[in-house]
Amino acid sequence: MTANVDPSRSDKLRELFPGLAVSVLVAATAQFLSEHYGAPAMLMALLLGLALNFLADEGSRTAPGIGFTARTVLRLGVALLGARISVEMLAGLGGAAIALVVAGVVLTILFALAVTRLIGRDWRFALLTGGAVAICGASAAMAIAAVLPRHEKSERDLVFTVLAVTVLSTVAMVIYPMLAQVFGLDARDAGVFLGGTIHDVAQVVGAGFSISPEAGETATLVKLIRVSMLAPVVLMFSLAIRARGLADQVEGQRPPLLPGFVLGFLVLAAVNSAGLIPVWLADAAGALSRWALLVAIAAVGIKTELGRMLDVGAGAMVLLLAQTVFLGAFVVTGLHWLQ
């Protein structure tokens, strides 16, 4: 007795497999380079992907799977981040520190909106870069890009933002622990500073534990609080875009208020808050999320022409640097004010 397989589904899988396999291979290579040479895996995946742009050429066997990976696998990775978030985790840090972190996220995005006009960029670029700096780096950039109205430079802006925040996050991982000593922060406050300012989770962990176990644990907790801001920020962006009548339409209909992957993030966070996800499963979901995001960013890199990246200009890099400095200065000022 043989199982019935939908021929159309089987054909679709065969069409997507080459591009998906290439993206996984690039991600695995990036992870190998990261483990053996200390380079950030996200950065390696992006750079390797950019070098393989020809695989995304229209008509190539790998193009459909690369497009699928950059879109659907990315959303799976963002949704799985919710399994690491819980109300108990948020309450463990204290109201003052949580308020400082939330204020840092909101004010950094507002700062981005105000400053972006000075370099001649539009509000979409401000939300993309401001959200990436304020929340969780590459993961936030990819989630926010999914709800912003599309334009001819959307892919280029996303890749630039991911590349820039990854580089800045790596630099911060080295410099910020030294700054914590210069500012005279104790282990707990140093953890709040690192978790509240460094863009990507991996770099936060590295910077925190380079100071002490207490600083590392606090930094990771604070970073996850910033990650938990992803869903409400995406919701607010979506509401604002719809209110202005700028939302993309598919087959004449506006997209849902919250994308499915953000709803998945919220559902997993709620289930974890209820204590229904064991620690080992939450850790497994976190690891799977990281791999999904790594594979997705490899696909995004493959889809992007390196030449188009150079069109972004120095002003855009200065913008991201200014946002990073603003967030760092705000958190340090807040910590000294709370002491």
Secondary structure as GFF3:
##gff-version 3
##sequence-region A 1 339
A	DSSP	alpha_helix	7	37	.	.	.	ID=ss1
A	DSSP	alpha_helix	41	51	.	.	.	ID=ss2
A	DSSP	three_ten_helix	53	56	.	.	.	ID=ss3
A	DSSP	alpha_helix	63	68	.	.	.	ID=ss4
A	DSSP	pi_helix	69	73	.	.	.	ID=ss5
A	DSSP	alpha_helix	74	80	.	.	.	ID=ss6
A	DSSP	three_ten_helix	81	84	.	.	.	ID=ss7
A	DSSP	alpha_helix	87	91	.	.	.	ID=ss8
A	DSSP	alpha_helix	95	116	.	.	.	ID=ss9
A	DSSP	three_ten_helix	117	119	.	.	.	ID=ss10
A	DSSP	alpha_helix	123	131	.	.	.	ID=ss11
A	DSSP	pi_helix	132	136	.	.	.	ID=ss12
A	DSSP	alpha_helix	138	145	.	.	.	ID=ss13
A	DSSP	alpha_helix	154	182	.	.	.	ID=ss14
A	DSSP	alpha_helix	187	197	.	.	.	ID=ss15
A	DSSP	alpha_helix	201	209	.	.	.	ID=ss16
A	DSSP	alpha_helix	213	228	.	.	.	ID=ss17
A	DSSP	alpha_helix	230	243	.	.	.	ID=ss18
A	DSSP	alpha_helix	260	273	.	.	.	ID=ss19
A	DSSP	alpha_helix	279	303	.	.	.	ID=ss20
A	DSSP	alpha_helix	306	309	.	.	.	ID=ss21
A	DSSP	alpha_helix	314	338	.	.	.	ID=ss22
###
